[in-house]
Amino acid sequence: MRSSTAPIALVALLADLACVLAFVVIGKIDHATGTALASVVSVAWPFAAGTVLGWVVTMAWKAPARLWPTGLFVWAVTVAGGMVLRLFDGESAPLSFVVVTSAFLAATMLGWRGLTLLVVKARQRRA
């Protein structure tokens, strides 16, 4: 990673991890299962690890804000990896959970990238 792209990549990685954290916290509040740190971490870690894995396998730091292919594959690896790790951790992954997880993370992880693309294109038109 070039030093000029390092800050952008770090912010993008943190944005993806914030999407995972938002998913977990909103879900825990909605299901009234408690938002204590240990409780949040126990649900979040598989998806956070999936996000990091997605970044590694896609080399997302090269083009972290791109929807395709970066965003789509980081999202897919986050969901798939998170579900597998969740199962290995002894938790369940019913279809409804997989669907909600996939939809929320797609909306947020692809959403911030889409908004970034719109902002960049708008700025280019003005320049």
GIGIQUI-V473487 format. One record per residue. N is the residue number from 1. RES is the residue in three letters. OMEGA is omega in whole degrees, 0 to 359 (NA if undefined). NEAR is the number of other ideal C-beta (glycine too) atoms within 8 Angstrom. Layout:
n:res:omega:near
N:RES:OMEGA:NEAR
N:RES:OMEGA:NEAR
This chain:
n:res:omega:near
1:MET:177:7
2:ARG:181:5
3:SER:180:5
4:SER:179:4
5:THR:183:10
6:ALA:180:10
7:PRO:179:6
8:ILE:180:9
9:ALA:179:12
10:LEU:178:8
11:VAL:180:8
12:ALA:177:11
13:LEU:178:14
14:LEU:177:8
15:ALA:178:9
16:ASP:179:14
17:LEU:176:10
18:ALA:176:8
19:CYS:178:12
20:VAL:181:15
21:LEU:178:11
22:ALA:178:9
23:PHE:183:13
24:VAL:183:12
25:VAL:179:10
26:ILE:178:9
27:GLY:180:10
28:LYS:177:13
29:ILE:182:8
30:ASP:181:6
31:HIS:178:6
32:ALA:181:5
33:THR:175:5
34:GLY:181:6
35:THR:175:7
36:ALA:184:6
37:LEU:182:5
38:ALA:180:6
39:SER:179:11
40:VAL:181:13
41:VAL:182:8
42:SER:177:7
43:VAL:187:11
44:ALA:190:11
45:TRP:180:9
46:PRO:182:15
47:PHE:174:19
48:ALA:177:11
49:ALA:176:11
50:GLY:178:16
51:THR:179:16
52:VAL:177:9
53:LEU:177:11
54:GLY:178:17
55:TRP:182:13
56:VAL:185:7
57:VAL:179:8
58:THR:186:11
59:MET:187:7
60:ALA:181:13
61:TRP:179:10
62:LYS:179:8
63:ALA:191:6
64:PRO:184:11
65:ALA:181:11
66:ARG:175:9
67:LEU:181:9
68:TRP:357:6
69:PRO:188:7
70:THR:186:15
71:GLY:182:13
72:LEU:183:10
73:PHE:175:11
74:VAL:178:15
75:TRP:183:13
76:ALA:179:9
77:VAL:177:14
78:THR:182:17
79:VAL:183:14
80:ALA:180:9
81:GLY:179:14
82:GLY:179:15
83:MET:179:13
84:VAL:179:9
85:LEU:177:13
86:ARG:178:12
87:LEU:177:10
88:PHE:180:6
89:ASP:177:7
90:GLY:178:4
91:GLU:179:7
92:SER:177:6
93:ALA:179:8
94:PRO:183:6
95:LEU:181:5
96:SER:178:6
97:PHE:179:9
98:VAL:181:11
99:VAL:181:8
100:VAL:178:9
101:THR:181:13
102:SER:182:9
103:ALA:182:8
104:PHE:182:10
105:LEU:175:15
106:ALA:181:9
107:ALA:184:8
108:THR:183:11
109:MET:176:14
110:LEU:181:12
111:GLY:181:8
112:TRP:178:10
113:ARG:178:13
114:GLY:177:9
115:LEU:178:8
116:THR:179:9
117:LEU:179:10
118:LEU:179:8
119:VAL:180:8
120:VAL:180:9
121:LYS:178:8
122:ALA:179:8
123:ARG:179:8
124:GLN:179:7
125:ARG:180:6
126:ARG:184:5
127:ALA:NA:4
